Amino acid sequence: MMTTTFRTWLQLLVLLSFTGTALGLFADQAGKFDWSRKLIGCPKQIILDKSISGNGGQLLVLSEENVVGSIDVNSGDIKWRHFQESQADLTSSIVTTERFVIAAVAGGKLLRAWDKTNGLMKWEVPLSATSAISILMAENNGHFFTLVGNTLFNIAAANGKTIWKLNLEKTSWLSMAVLENGSIGLVGAEADVISAVIISPSGSIESTHKYSNVSDVSSCINLNKNGFFACYGSETAYFVDASNAEAISSYPVRNVKAIAPVLQEGHYAIQEADGTSIVQVANGIVEQRNHFAGVQASAVIENNLITLTTEAVFVYDIKSGSQVFGGPVKRLGSSLISRVLPLSSTSGALSVLLVGEDCQMGAVNIKLASKKPTEIIPEWTRHEALAYISSVEMVDLPLSKAEVDIEAEFSMSNGNAWHAFTQRLKSQLDQVCRTVIEFFNELITIVSFNNINSFSDVLAILKGKNAVHSSQPFERDYFNMKKLIVATTLKGAAYGIDSTDGSVRWVLTVGNDFEPLASSVTGEERVPLLIQRGTSHYKFPSQAVVATNSAVTKRGCLTVFNPMTGVITTRIYLQNPLRRVELLPYHTEEMLQPLAAIETNMNVTVFPFVSSVPDSANHIHMMWVENDGRIYGTHLDVLSRKLTPTWQSDLSLSEGQKIIAIAGKPPHQKVHSQGRVLGDRSVLYKYVNPNLVAVAVLDSTHSILSISLIDAVTGQLIYISRHAKASGLFNMVHCENWLTYTFWNERARRMDLGVMELFDGPKQCDSERFNSLTPRKDLPIVTEKAYVFPLGVSAMAVTDTEKGLTTRNLLIAIPFGGLFEVSRRIVDARRPVEMTPEMREEMLIPYMPEIPIATEDMINYNQSVHNVRGIKTVASGLESTSLVFVYGSDLFYTKTTPSGTFDILKDDFDHFFIGGVLAVSVVGGIVLRWLARVRNLRQSWA
């Protein structure tokens, strides 16, 4: 018996020892070429919780993305997070108890509680059948009070059971607090009246007071446990005692941001637009004690007032008003700081959290014992604005010094032979030195010791300096895999992200009065980003432009900056709001691609100003789509900067019809093959019209989806396709001669994927260059197919390579966090129902309506990417490899090889074995040759 038990335990131990290998799935590639970044979003509410074990505690955050999560105070890492319903107004606020964090979601219809330590959901209870705008919450001794609309609920925090509920009068309730005796105080405002209600712990109304002759009240806040509230608007602040019908005081203010109590009883800090004031409220009179001008944000921690200006932080003693500390704050970007949250306070040190208007969260440690400005120590930073990316461009890194020397050597237009000879010697010497240094770097990396990671560290030690971790040079690699990801956000910040590890290299603040552009058709907000000059022209710096509008002046603004450094070069202000920005298809003498900025009144601004234009570039056609269904084309004269109408059409939209998507072809896209070779050795030529635009119209009344293909130059309707019983969740990709789109099939209650392919036929109409103005005898041949996609679709894109030779794959973002890659051969419009020998020769796949989903086709394996809004793909230096950047509530970057790595050796290629075989073969060949010569010599003498 003992032997059997021992054997059983031994087998179980052996089995458990192999479970760890399950975590090694994709371990040879995971994290090598890809990275991910988890985000919460712009914080709407932050609560410091110190109840958990450890130093500092955690930050419980509710974001504008309706994410409830926890951030470690010490490191800034996300401990846990939960995505709520995606509508904008579903989650109002969060409240913490001793064990739980509780949030009202779905407009107050549901109440959810999570464990603060690990984020596990403990309970969920329904509250109301209808959603409400006003939702307030408070907690006291295991009881949780929530006000949904005009109904107050008393709920047990342990299990979510409702103890009692009370219906109140209809008004706009703004603040709720639990008082010292256990009663509940409520304050609201309606028209010119402030209402205050005191409710007993048993659920009965104790007192009701109304304060008239007030105005402009938009917010209220509780100041103490005795029912003392502050209500304020843009011009006046009112201090209200909810238990006293006569106790109300007014104080003139200017755009109040926050009001907070201080340690001195009856004293309060008022954060206004022009500074922070310390006031005393006593006997119905409000007196100002101190005022600190030029303050953007402030916070009270014990007896100290922390204030922040544009570039510095100051700490004042509240009692005396004297300055205790002052010093500059180093932050990426120049956005204003909107909030300050005290984290901890010790003797001589303060730790605070800074939240910028660009959603940048950062913890800093202020050393009060030292008066040196350098004693402001940054601890960690989170760039939550990356959850609101609007436009993305991947820019090639600058050329290396060796490549610049080679370019300079071969681009010399004048000079003698001696100068060319010395330049060649210098270039070759630099390459030798660079090769030697790279060899030693590799050698030191292999035998790394004592924190020495590169040859630069060795030189630093020889000079008597401490060795530091040297980073890779910020230059282009051999296969052009490294990129700089330049992204604009809807929060007024632009970012430069290193594609190697996802680190933020720079942050650019577009402007404090920033306003994104709005689409005139779909209403979608966007911040266009255009790269006017890349890094290929080493003689000139790179240049990019961000197009925005001003929220104050309502004028357009072009922010010109260097995408490699994030340094703003200039700003160009227009006379009217911007409507559209486009790059022109030619370059200036400085290799700069001009852009045309079109205002709402159709005025055109060309930047930079040009005096001459190539003949081929002066014929620029633009297509315009209005939300009422009108479509028209214009011709842009670059020199005169005028738009001339060329054609006009109308989709004749009915009351229930709406344009939901417009998709053109990327201007940089390359088509490698002009046709498809059929099984009978004939060629089916593609209809490759670069001016083809797809316009999708949804009829919500009759559930009909219409997709029209229109030539943007002539306005000719090429083809129209309709799908019945279709609704939203629409995505569309337009590439080469095919169009792929997804929609919700109401009849079958599933997601369908449609594809259209356009062909000229067996004879190519435009063999050299497509011209929309050339008359065509026949319209193109259109082939359509529809497939069943068993999962939801958040976004779609197609892989892109340098020459367009590699097979293109579709990238589909799935709502549960996966990134699915499906081959174009699967989503082919020519897949036949019945196969013929010619079709088998062409290697077509028989038609099946379902698209198979395989887990190995999820290119992000377990790195989930939530709420994906877009996928950006660019080509690398290898034809086989396409780089992919996915953005949404999370970021993910990887590379994919649709046709395999046919132009590069695999990572597991055995270089030493092949090198050894080659060396043995060479040595063997030399030895055998010598033996053969000896044998021939002996035979000759025989």
N, C-alpha and C positions, 0 to 999 in steps of 0.2 A: 504493500500500500504506500509506504514511504517512497519507494522508488518511482511508482506511478505519479505521485504528487510532485516529486522533484522534477520528473521528466516534463510534466505539464507546465510547471512554472518556467522551466528552461526554454520550452518551445515558445511560451508567451513572451519571455524576455527577448528571444531572438526575433520574434515577429515585431515587437515594439521597436527594436533597434533599426528596422528597415523602414519604419514610418517616416523618419526624417528625410529619406530620399524622395518622398513625394513632394516635398517642398523644393526639390531641385529641378522641377519642370522648367525648361528654358533657362536654367541657371547659367549655361555657357554663354548665352546672349543677353539675358535680362540685365538692364542697366548699362550695357556696354555701348550701345548706340542710341539708347532712348532714355528719356527722363520724364517725370511727371511732377506737377505741382498742384497741391490741394489748396483750395481757396474757400473762404466763407462768404465774402462779399463785403460791401460797404457797411460798416457797423451802424445800426440804428439805435441799439441799446446795449450798454456794457455794464455788467455787474461784477464787482470784485468779490470773490468768494474765498475766504481763508479757512473754511471749516474742514477742508481735507488735509490729510497728513502731508508733510513736506514743507519746504521753504517757499513762501510767497503765495501759494495757493493757485487759483485758476481764475480766468476771465470767462464768464458766461456771456455769450454774445448772441444777439438777435440781429440779423443783417437785412438789408433791403431785398436780398434774394430769397427771403423767407427761409433762412437757414438758422437753426438753433444749434449752437456748438460751444465747445470748451477749448480755450487756448491756455497753454501753460505759461504762467507769469515769468518764469525764469528763462525759458528758451524761445517762447513765441510759437512753438509747434502746436498743431491741432491735436487735441487728445481724442475728441469725438465730435461728430456733427450729424445732424439729421435735416434732410430737405423736406420742407412742408409743401403744401399745394402751391402751384406756380403763379396763381393770380396775385396781383400786386398788393391788394389790401386784405389779405386773408389772415395775417398774423399781426397783432397789434403790439403786444409787449410780453415780457416774461417776468416772473416773480420766483424767488427762491425761498424754499423752506429749509428746515434742518437737513433733510435728506434729498429733496427733489428740486427740480427746476420745472416750472409749470408755464404753459403757454396756451392762449386761446387762439385757435386756428379756424379756418373756413368761415371768417366773419363772425366768430363767436358761436358757431354751431357746435364745435367740438372743443373739449378741454383735454389736453394731454400732459402727462407728467413723465419725466425721465429721471433716472438716478444721476445725481451730480457727479459721482465718481467715475462711472463707466459708460454713461449714456444709454443704459438699457431702459426701454419704455416700461413703466410700472402700471399705468392705467390710462384709459381713454373713455370719456363719458360724453354723451350728447347734452347740449344745454338748450339750444333754441332751434326752431324749425326754419327761421329766417335769419339772414345775416344782418349785422348791425354795423354802423359806422363808429359809434362810440363804445369802446371796450376798455374798462378799467379793472385793475386787479390789486389786491393787497393780501397780506398774510399775518396771522397772529396765533401763536400757541396751538399749532396743528389745525387751525381753521383757515380756510382759503376763501376769500371774498372776491367775487367777480361781478362786474356790472356789464351786462350786454344790452345795449339800447337803453331801456328804462326799467329793466328787471335786475334786481340784485339777488345773487345766489350766495348761500353759505354752504361751503362744501368741505367735507373732511379731507384733509390733505393726504391721509394715509391710504385711502381706498377710492376717493373720488365720489362718495355718496353725498347726495344733496340733503342737507339738514333742514333748511328752510329757504324760501324765496319770497321776495317782496317787490311789488309793482310800485314804481314811483311816478311822479308827474313827468310829463313830456318836456324835456329841456335838453340842452347840449351840456352834458356832464363832462367836466374837464379834469377833475382830480378827486382821488379817494385816498383816505388814510385811516389806519386803526389808531385810536386815541389811547391815552395812558390807562383809562378805566375800562378798556375793552370795547367801547362804543366805536361806531364807524362814522367818519365825517365825510360828507360829499359836498363838493362845490361845483356849480355850473353857471353858465351865462346864456342869456337869451335876450336879444335886442339890447336894451339899456338897463337890464336888471341882472344882478348876481344873486343866485339862489344858494343857500347853505342849509344842509339837512344833517341832523345828528340822529343816528339809528342805534338802538340798544343792542346788546349782544344776542337778545332773544328774537330780534327781527321786527321790533315795533319802532315807530317814529317817535323820538323824544322831543325834538324841536325843529321848527322850520323858520328860517329868516330870509328876507329878501332885501337887497340893497339896491336902491334905484339911483338914477342920475349918474350912471357910469357909461362909458363908451369904449369901443375898440378893444374888447377883451377877446383874446384868441387862445390864451393858455393860462393854466393855473397850476400851482405847485404847493405841496404841503411843506411847512417850515418847522413844525415841532409836534410833539405828542399831545398838545393841548387844543388842537383844532384851529391853529393859526395858519392861514393860507395866504398866498400871494397870487393875484391875478393880474395879468399884464397884456398890453398890446404894443402898438408901435409908438405911442406917445405918452401913455400913462400907466403907472403900476398902482394897484390897489392892495392894501394889506387888510385882510378880513379875519375877524374872530368869529368862527362859525357858531359859537355858543352865546354870542352877544349880539343883540339886534342892532345896537348903535355903534359897535366897534368897527369902523372902517376908516382907513387913512389912504390918501392919494399922494402920489409923488410923480412929478414930470420926468419922463425918460425919453430915450431915443433908440428905438429898435432893440428892445431887450432880448438878449440871447438866453440868459439863465439868471436865476436868483438862488442863493444858497445861504444857510445860516452859518455863523461863526461861533467860536467858543464863548465870547462875551454875550450874555443874555440880552436879547432885544436888538442885537446888531446883525446885519445881513449884508452880503456882498451882491451887488447888482452888476452883471456883465452887460454893457451896452455896446453900441456900434463904435463909439469913440473912446472907450476905456472902461475901467471898473471903478465903482464907487462903493465905499463902506458907509452904510446909513444906520441910524438908530431910530427905532420905532417905539415911542413911549407916549401914553396919554393922548393917542390920536394924532400925534405930530411926528413927522418924518424929517430927520435932520441928517445932513451929509457930514460925515466925520473926516473921510479922506477920499481923494480921487486920484487915480492912476491913469494918465492919458496914454493914448497910442497902444492900447492893449487889444490883441486879437482874441485871446482866450485866457481864462483864469480859473483857478481852483483853490479851495481852502483845505488845508491839512493842518490840524491842530491849531496853533496860533500863528501860522504862516500863510501868506497869500502868494501863490505862484502865478505870475503873469508872463505872457509871451507876446513879444512884438514880432515884426517881420523876420528878424534874424537873431534875436537874443531871448534869453529867459532871465527873469528877475524874481527874487524872493524877498518879500517884505514882511516885517513884523507888524501884525495887524494893530496891536495896541499903540505902538509909537509911530508907525508909518515909516520907519527907517528901513533902508535897503540892507538886507542881510547878504545877498549874493547877486551877482550878475555875470553873464557870460554868453557867448554865441552858441547857437545850436546848429550842428552840422546834419543836414538832411539832404537826401537826393531829391532834386527838384526845388522849385521855389513857390509852391502853393502855400496858401495861408493855413494856419493851424486853427481848426474850428473847435476842438474840445481838448481839455486836460483832465485826466483822471488820476488822483493820487493812489499810489499802490502801497507804499510802506514809508514809515518814518522812524529813523533812529537818531541817536544823538550825533548831530553833525552830518547827516546824510538824508536825502529824500529820493524816493523812486517814484516816477510819474510816467503815465502813458500819454503820448501825444497822438492825436488823430487829426489828420489834415483834410482839407476840402477835397483832395484827390484820393481820399480813402486810405492814405498811407498811415499805418499804425506802427508806432515805435516806442519802446521803453528806454528811458534814459535815467541815469543815476547822477544826482547832483550832490557833490561834496561841499557841504556848507562850512566845514572846518577850514577849508582852503579857499582863499579869495582869488585863486588863479582861474582864469576863464577856461583853461584846458581841463578842469576837473569836472566837466560835464561828460560823463562816459556813456556812449550809446551801448545798449545791451542787445537789442534785436530789433528787426524791422520786418513788417509784412506789407506787401504791395497788393492790397485788396482791389485796387482799381483794375487789375488784370482780369477780374471776373466780368468786365464790361468792355471787352475789346470790340472795336468796330471795324478797323481795317488793318491788314497785315501785309507787309512786304519783307521778303528775305533778301538781304543785300550781301553780295560777295565780299569777303574780307579783303583788305588791301593786299597788294602784291608784296612778296617778300623782298628783302634788300637785294638778294641775288637776281630775282626776276627784274627788279627795277634797273639794276646795272646792265642786264642783257638788253632790256628795251632801250635804255639810253645809248648803248653801244651801237645798236643797229639802226637807231633813228637819227644819228648824226648826219646833218645835211651839209655841213662844211667842216673844214679841218684838213690837215695834211696827213701823210702816212705815219709820221712819227707819233702824232697825237692818237691816231687810231690804234697803233701798236701798243703804246703805254696804257691806253684804256683797256685793251684786251688783256694785258698782263695784270692790271689791277683787278679786273673782273675775275680772272682765273684764280688769283691769289685769295680774293674774298671767298670764292667758292671752296677752295681748299681749307681755309680756316674754319668756315662754317661746317664743313664735313667732319673735321677733327673734333670740333666742339660737340656736334650732335653724337658722334661716336662715344665720347667720354660721358655725355649725359646718359646715353643708353647703358653704358657700362656701370656708372654710378647708381643708376636706378635699379639694376639687377642686384648689385652687392651693396644696397643702401644700408648705412649705419650712422648713428649719432645725428639723426635728423638731417642728413645730407642727401639731397635729392637731385642735385644737378651740379654741373661744373661751375656755375656761378656761385654756388654755396662754398665750394672749395676755395675759389678766389677770395671770397669774403672772409673766410677763416684765415687765409694766409695774410690778409691785410689787417688782421686783428679785430674783425667785426664778427658779430653773431650771424650764424647761418640762418637764412630765411627760406621759406618754401617758395621757390621760384615757379611762376606760372608759365604756361605755354605762351609763345609769342603770338600777339594778336595780328596774325597774317594768314594769308591763304595757304591751305595745305595742298598736297600734290593732286589729290582727286577732287578738290573743291567741295569737300563734304561740310566743312565748317562754314556757318553763315551767321550773320547778325540779323536777328529777328526784330524788325522795327514795327511797333504796333501802336495805334492810336486807340484811346478809350473814350467812352461817353462821359467820363468824369473830368475831362479837361487835361489829361496827362498823356504824354507819349513816352514809350519805353524802348530801350535798346537791350535786347536779351541775347546772351551768348547761347548759341544752339548746342554748344558742347555739353553744358551742365545746367542750363536754365538760369544762370545767375544774371541779375540785373546790372548792366554796366553803366547805364545813365537813365535819368528821368528828366523829362522836359515838361514844364508847365506851359500849356498853350496860352492861358490867360485867365485872370480872375473873373472876367465877365464873359466867359466862354459859353457858347450855345451851339449845339450840333445842328447840322443841316437836316431838314426834314424832306422826305420824298413826297412829291406832289401827287403821287399815285397811291402808294401803299401807306404813306404816313410814317414809315420807318425812319428813325433817327440814325444818322451816320456821320462819321468824321473822315472824309476822304484823305488818303495819303498817297502822294505821287513822288516817285523817284525820278528826278530830272537828270541826274548824272551819277553813275555807279563808280566803282573803284577801278575799272579797267583802264581808265585814262589817268595814269599815275601822275601826270603833270598838273592835274587840276584836282581840287578836293571834291569829295562827294557832296551832293546837294539833294535835299528832299523838301517837300512842301506839305504842310497840313492846312486844309481849308476849313474855316469855321465862320460863325457869325457872332456878333456881339449882342449879348442879352440886354445891354443898356442902350447903345446907340442904334441897334438893329442894322449895322453895316457889316459887310463881308470883310474877312481878314485872311491874308495868306501869310503863314508863319514859315519862313525859310530857315532851314537849319542843316547842319552837317550830320548825317545819320551815323557816322562812325563815332562821333564825340557827343552828340546831343546839344551842341552849342548853337544858339540862335544867331543867324547871320543878319537878318533884317525882317521887318514886318511891313506888309503892304496892306493899307486900309482902302477899301472901295467905298463908293458912294451909296450903294444899296445892298440889301442882303444877297448872298450868293444862292444860286440855284443849281449850278452845275459846273464842274471843273474837269477838263479833259487835257491829256497830253497830245501835242501835235506830232505828226509822223515824220519829223526830220530833226536834224541837229544843227546847232550853230557852229561857228568856227572854234568855239571853246568846248565843243562836244557836249553842249547843254541842250536838252530837249525842252523846247518852250511849252508852256501850258496856256490854255485859253480859259479864263474865268468868266462865266456868264452870270450876270445878275438877274434878279427877278423881273426887271424891266427890259431884259434882253440886251443890255449893253455888254460889250465884250472887252475884256482887258487881257492883253497878251503879255506874259512875263517869261523871260526878259523881252524888252522891246526889240523888235527886229525891223530892219529896213529893207531886207531882200529875202525872198522865199523861193526855193526851187519850184519849177513849173509843176512838177508832179505832186508837190505838197500844198499847192494853193487851192486844189480842188478837194475840199473837206466837206463831207456831208454828215449831217446830224439828224437823228430821229427823235421826236418828242412825243410823249404819251401823256395825256391828261386823264384825271380821274373820272371825267364824264364820258370817256370813250373816244375823244377826238385824238387822232394821230396825224401828225404832219411832219414833213421833212424840210430842212433848211440847208443852205449852202453858205459856208463861212469863208469870207474873204479875209485872209490873215492881215494883209497890208492895210486895208481900210477898216478892219475890225467891225465888219457889218455882217449880219445874218439876213440872207435873202430866202423867202419861202420858195420851195420848189414843187411840193405836192401836198395834198391834204386828203384825209379819209376819215371815216367815222365807223366805230364798231357798233353804234346804235344800241347802247346798253339800256336795258329796261330797269325798272325800279329795284329789282332784286339782284341784278347783276353787278359784279365788282371785279376790277382787275386785281389779281392777287400776286402775280409774279411776272417779271420781265427778265429774259436771259439772252444775252448776246454771247459771241465767241470771244475768248481772250485774244487780245491783239498779238501777243507774242507766241501763240501756239503754232507749232510746226506740224505739217502733215508729210510724213515720209513717203507713203505709197499713195499714188493717185487713183488706184483701183484695186479690185479684188480679183484674183485669178480663180476662175471657175474650174469645175471638174473636167470640162471639155476643152480646157486650155485657152478659152476665150477670156476676155477681161471685162468686168463690170465696173465702169468708171464711177468714181464718187462725185457727188454734187457738192463741191467745196466752195461755198459762197461765204466769204468773210463778212459780208454785210447782212447776213440772215439773222433776224431777231425773232425770238419766240415770245408771244404774249399769251398769258393764261388768264381766262375769265371764268369766274364761278357764278353760276346762277343758283343762289341759295333757295329761291322759291321753288324751283323745279328740280333742284339737285342735278344740274348739268354742268360739266366741266368742258370748256372749249379752249383749245390750244391753236393759235393762229401763227403761221410762219410767214413773216413779212420781210421783204427786201427793204432795208433802211434807206437806200439811195433813191429808188424809184417808187416805193410805196406799193409795189405789186404783191398781191396775196398769193403766196406760193402754194400753201396747203392749209387746211383746217381739219382738226380732229376733235371729236366730241365723245364724251363718256357720260352715260346716264347713271343716276344714283351715286353721284360722287360728291364728296364734301371736302373740308379743309385738310389740314396737316399736309400741305403741298410743298414739295421740294422738286427742283428742276436743275439739270445739268445739260449744257449745250456744248458739244465738242465735235470737231471735224465735220463729218456729214451725218451725225446722229444726235438724237435728243432723248434723254432719259428723264422720267419724272415719276413721282409717287403721289398717291392720293388715297383717301379712305373710301372703300367700297361699302356704301350703306346697305345694299341688298345682301351681300355676303358677310358683312360686318368683319372686314379684314382690310389689310393694307395691300394695295395693288401697285405694281411697278410696270409702267408702260415705256415702250421704246419705239422710236421712229428712225428709219434710215432713209437717206435720200441718195439716188443714183442718177447719173446722166444717161446710162444705158451702155450698150456695147461700143458707142462712139463718143469720144470726148469732145465737148463743145469748145472749151477754152484750154488748149494744150499748154500754153505758156503762162498766161496771167488771166485771172477771172476779172471780168468787167461787167458790172450790173447794167451799164448803159448800152451794151451790145444786145441787139434784139435776138430773142431765142424763139425757135420754131415751136418747141414743145416744152411743157413743164416737166420737172424732174419726176422720176419714178419713186414713189414713197412706199416703203414696206413697214408694216406695223405689227407689233406683238405685245401681249400683256401677260404678266407673270404674277404669281401670288408670292408676296413677301410675308413670311409668318410673324414678323416682329414689327414694332413701330420704327419710324424713321425721324430723327431729329435734324440731320443735315446730310448732304451728299457732296461728293467731289470726285474728280478723276485724276489719276496719277499723270505726272508730266515728266518727260525726259528731254535730254538736250537735243536730240535729232528726231524724236518721234518714232524711232525704229522699234522700240520695245512695245510689247502688247500693253494696252491701257487697261487698268483695272478700276472698278468703281469702289469708292470708299464710302461706307454708309455708317453713320453714327446712330446707335441704338439707344433708346431712352434709359435702359437699365445700366448704361455705362460702357458697353462694348463698342469697338470700332471694327466693323466687318469689312473684309476685302473680298470682292467677288470679281471673277474674271469677265472680261467683255465677251468671251466666247459663250458664257452662260446667259448673259443678257444680250443676245443677238436677235435682231428682228427677222433674220432669214433662217432660223431654226425650223426645219420642216417637220410636219406631222408624219409623212411617209417618206422614208429614205429611198434614194435612188443611187445607183453606182457612182454617178457623177458627184452627188452630194457627199458620199463617203470619201471619194477622192479629194474633195475639198475640205474634208475633216470637219464637217458640220456636225453638231450634236442634235440628236432627235429632240423634238419639242416636248417638254413637260412643263405644266403650268407652275409647279412649285419650285422655288429656288432653295436648294438644300443649304442648311446652316450647319457648318462644321466648327467645332470649338478651335481647331487649329488655324482657322481663317480669321480669328480675332487677333489682330496684330498688336493689341495692347494687353493681351493675356489677362492678368489680374489687376492691371492699373486702370481702374474704372475712371471714365471721364463723363461727368454729369452735366446735364443742361447744355449740350453742345450747340453753339450758334453758328459755327463755321469751321471749315477745313481748308487749309492752305497747302498746296503742293507746289514744289519747284523742282527743277532739274539740278542734278549734281554734275561733277566732272566725268562721271561714269555713265554711259548710255543705259546701263542696266538698272541704275539706282535712282529712285525718286524720293525726295525728302518730304515729310509730312508733318505739319503742325496743326494740332487740334486745339481749339479754344472755346471756352464757355465758362461754367462755374469752376472747371478745372482746366489745366493745361497739360498737353501731352505732345511729345516730339519723338519721332522715330524715322527710320528709313525703310523703304520697301523695295523689293526686286520682283516686279510682275513676271518677268521671263527668266528669273534666276540670275545668278552672278556669272554670266557667260563671258565677261570681260575682265575678271579679276580672280585671283586665286582665293580659295576658301581659307578661313581662319585656321582650320586644323590641317592645312597643308604641311607636310613634313619636309621642311626645307633642309634639315640636317641629313635626312636619309637620301634625298635626291642629290644633295651636294656631295655626300660620301660616295654614292654610286657614280656620279660624274667624275670625281677625283680618281676613283679606282679604275674607271674606264680609260681615263687619259693616261694614268700610269701604266695600266696593262697594255694599252696600245703602244706606248713608247718601248716597253720591255719586249713585247712581241715583235716589234719592228726591228729592234736590235738583234734578237735571236734569229729572225729570218735572214738578216744580212749576214750573220755569222755562219748560218747554215749554207747559204748560197756561196759564200767564200770558200768554205770547206769542200763543197761539191765541185767548185771550179778547180781546186788544186788536186782533187782526187784523180 
